[in-house]
């Protein structure tokens, strides 16, 4: 059972704790899968490249 130290101030019953724990674990699992399967380095590089191009265009207009 959950610690009474946390259950009393948050006014959470056993069912609420179970749902909270399952939701938290689900979030961590899905975040891990997305991070492992995603290609975020390419996304960051593309964003920086597009930003550089946009800045150069704005500079040329002045």
N, C-alpha and C positions, 0 to 999 in steps of 0.2 A: 504494500500500500504506500501511497505517497506520504511524504513527510508532513506532519501537521503544521510545521513551521510555515510551509508554503500554502497548504490547503486552507488554513483559516483566514489569512489576510486576503487571499484571492477569492475566497468563498467558492471554491471549486470542489465539486463532488468527484467521486471515483470515475464516473462515466466521462466527465469533462476532462479529467486528467488523461484518460485512455485516448480520447479523441485528439487531444493536444499532442500527445506523444506520437501517435500514428501520423498526424499531419506534419509534425516536425521531422520525423524520420523520412516521410515521403518527400518532403522538400529537399532534404539533404541528398537523398538518393537521386532524385531527378536533376538537381543541380550538378551532381557528380557526373551523371550520364551526359548531360548537355556539355559540360566542360571537356569531358574526354572525347566526345564525338565531334565537337565544334571546331572550326578552323578560325579561331579568333585573331590569330596573328595576321592572317590575310585580310580580315575585315579591318583591323586597325591600320595596316599599311595602305589599303585602298582609301580609307577615310583621310589619312594624312596626305596622300597624293592628291586627292580631289581638293582638299583644302589649299594645298600649295598652288594648284592650278587656278582656283578661284581667287586667291590673293594676287597672283600674277596678273590676272585679267583686270582686277580692280585697280591695280597699280598702273597698268597701261592706259586706263581710261582717264586718269588724272592728268 
